[in-house]
């Protein structure tokens, strides 16, 4: 009662059980669980992308990005943080030249599946080191000391679902039309923090310093030397996404030359990045709240 905003950031089942109560109490809702995406009138939002759209100036705006909240909007879904991250980087890349292709491998931490997944990874690690049976209720298979592109068939956690959500939200929040995203999700035995390996290919050659200048800015910090680049552990608690830009050259080509292909190595705090986008969604809705009584 009397709450201006309610954030649903727990299990999807919890959101579906209680969100209408929040609406009836007069609150506006930001859904971080993704459970309400198919509800009528509910939009997937990434306000950072819409704020940058006027500065991009390349390509036509997507049909999805044309839909924006209005005075009647009471509920929004906060876009998946990886979709926001990828859309932010690809949109800024479009400032220098059109993208031909975008390929990404997401190294996903256990905390994407909540506290039970963290406990299971911890217990698997402990039990394997002591030669004890390991729990598999969340992942359905061994995650500790292992890399996986799928889980057991009975596992509640689904990597295929994670990939689908990221690709769908990426297409919904893009401020301009861009190359399609090819995405591979790999479950890694870490507790927190995203790491992504991203391959960009442009339709024409681009100077590395020009691309670096386009990528750097609000929410993104460029790292200039690989020796200085932090891992996902150091990225936890950091405010910004941290990006290492590596041009791809043919053998013998000078490192300062232009090229069409680049690697981006990216790390970010998965929980903080999700929270930041949810707060941005609430701020967007707050600007649309009625401030007085119409006479």
N, C-alpha and C positions, 0 to 999 in steps of 0.2 A: 504493500500500500504506500502511496505517495512517493514512489520511486520514479524519477524522470527516465532512467535507462536501466535495463536489465540485460546483462551479458550472460548468454548460455555457453559455457565453455567446458561442460562435462560430457558424459556419454550421450549419444544421439537419443537413446530411449528417454533419458531424463528431460531433454529438450521437448520432445514430442508430448510428454506427459504434462508439462507445466507451462508451455509458452502462451497458451490461450488465457491462462489465469493472469499472466503479466499484462496481456493486452487489455483484459477486462478491468484491471487495476489502473489503467491509463498510462502505462509505461510504453516507451519505445524500446524495441528489442534489437540487439546485435547478436546474431547467432554465429558463434565460432565453431560449433560442432558440425555445421553443414546439414543438419537434419531438415531444415525448412526450405531448402532450395527449390523444391517442386511446389511449394504452396503458392496459390494465386497472389499476384501483386508483390511477391518477395524478390528482390534483386540481389545479385552477387556484386559486391562493391570493393573497389580498391581506390580510394580517393586520391592517393598520391599520383596515380596514373592520369586521372582526369585533370589534376592540377598542372601536370606537365604538358598536356596535349597541345595547348596553344604555342608552345615553344618548339615543337618537333618539326612541323612544317613539311613532312615527307609522307606521301601516301594519302589515301582517302580514309576518313573515319569509318570504323566498323559500325554495322547496324546495331550491335549490342551496346556499344559505347554511347549511342545516341539516347538511350533510355537512362534517365537520371531521376533521383528521388524528388518528390514534390511534397506539397503540404499534406497529401493523403498518405504518404509513406510512413508506416509505423514499424516495419520490420525489414531488416536487411541481413544478408549472409555476408560475413567477413570472408573475403576470398582466401583461398589456400595460400599460405605465405610463400611457398615455392613458386606458385603461379605469379604472385606479385613480384617476387624477386626476378624471375625470368622475363616478365613483361617489362619491368623497369629497365633492365639491361638491354634487351632487344630494342626497345623504343628509343633509348639514347643512342644505340648503334646506328639506327636509321637516320640520325642527324647527319652522318658523314656520307652514307651511300646506302642504296637499297640492299637488303639482305636476300641472298639466294637460298640459304639453308641455315637452320639452327638445330644443333644436336646437343643433348644434355644427358649426363648420367648423374642421378641423385643418389648420394650415399646417405641413407636415412637412419636416424638414431632410434633407439627403443622408446624414448619418451613421446614419440608420435602416437603411441597406442596407450598412453596413460600410465598411472602408477603401477597397475598390475603387471604391465610389460617390463617396467624397470625392476620390479621385484623378481620377475622370472629370469631376466638376464643375470641379475646378481646371484640368484640361487643356482642357475645353470653353471655359472663360472665357478662358484664355490664347490658344487657337487662334482663337477668334472675333475677338479684338482684333487679331490679326495676320493675319486673313483666310486661315487655314489650315483644312483639313478637321478636323472634330471627332470624337472617339471617342464611340461610342454603345453599347458592349458591355453596360453595366449597365442604362441607362435606355431604350435603343432609340430615343431621340429627343433633341432639344435641351432641356436643363434650365437651362443658364446663361442669364441675362437673360430667363427665361421662367417662366410659371406653367402647370401641367399638372394635369388631372384624370384622365389615363390616359397610359400609355406605349405604345411600339411593341409590336405583337403578339408579336414574338420576344424581347422584353426579359425577363430573369430577374426584375427588380423588377416588382411588381404592386401598384398602388394599390388595386385592388378587394379584394385579399387583406388589405391593411392595414385597410381599413374593416371587413371581415368579422370579423377577429380582435378589433378593439376592441369592436365591438358584442356579439360573443359573450362575451368576457371581462367586459364591463360587466354583462351579465345574470347571469353566474355569481357575481360577487363582491358584488353588492348585498346589504346586510344587511336591507333592507326592500323590499317591493313598491313600485315607482314607475312613473312615466310612461315609455313607451318612448323610446329614444334615436334621433333622426334625425341622421345623421352624413354630412358631406361631407369627403373628404380631398383636399387640394390640395398638390402637390409644389411647393415654392418654392426659389429658387436661393440657399439659405443652407446653411452647413456644419453648424451645431449649434443646438439649442434649439427647443423647441416653442413655438408661439403658437396660441391658440385663441380664436375668437369664439363665445361661447355665449349663446343666447337662452333665458331662463327665462320660463315663463308659469304663474302659480298659479291655483288655482280661486277665490281670493278676494284682495282687496287686501291688500298688505303694506307696512309702513313701511320705507323704505330702511335706516334705522339698525338696525331689528330684524333684517333679513336680513344686514346687515354683521356684526352681533354673532354670528349663528349660523354664518356662514362662517368667521370668523377663529378661529384656534386652532392646534393642533399641525400642522405641515407646510404651513400656509397663512398668508400674510401679506397683509392688505388694504392697498391703496394708496388714500389718500383723495382725491388730486388727480391729474387726468390729466397735468398738467405735470410731475409727479414720477415718472410711471410709466416703468420701464425697458423697453427692447426685448429681443428674444431674445438679443442679444449680451451685454448686461449680466446677463441671467438665468443664463448659463453660469457654473458654479462656485457658484451660490447654493444653499443647502440647501433653501429653502422654495419652494413654488409662490407666485407673486405675482399678485394678482387686483385688477383695477380694476372696481368696481361702478358701473353707470350705469343709473338708473331710466329707463323709457320713459313719457313723459307726452304727453297731448294738448296742442295749442297753447294757451298761456296758462295752463296749470295750474302752480301753485306747485311749486318744486323739492323741497319737503319733504313733499308730499302722499303718501298711499298710492297704490300702483298694483299691477296684477297682472303687469306685464311688466318685465323687466330684461335689460340686456346685461351679460355678464361678459367682460372682456378678460383673458386669462390667458397668462402665460409661465412656462416651466420648463426646466431643464436636462434634456434627454431622457436622456442617459447616466447622470447622477447619480441621477435619479429612478428609473430602471430598477434601478440598483445598490442603492438604498435599499430598494426592495421585495424584492429578492432576499435581502438581508441579513435583513430582517424574516421572510421565509419560513424561513431557516436558524435564526433564533432560536426561531421557533415549533416547528420540528422538534427543536431542541436540548432544549427543555423536556420533550419526550416520550421522550428517550433513556433507556434503562435505566441506572441508576446503581450497580447492584450485582448480585449473584448471588442468585436466588431459591432459598431452602433448602427 
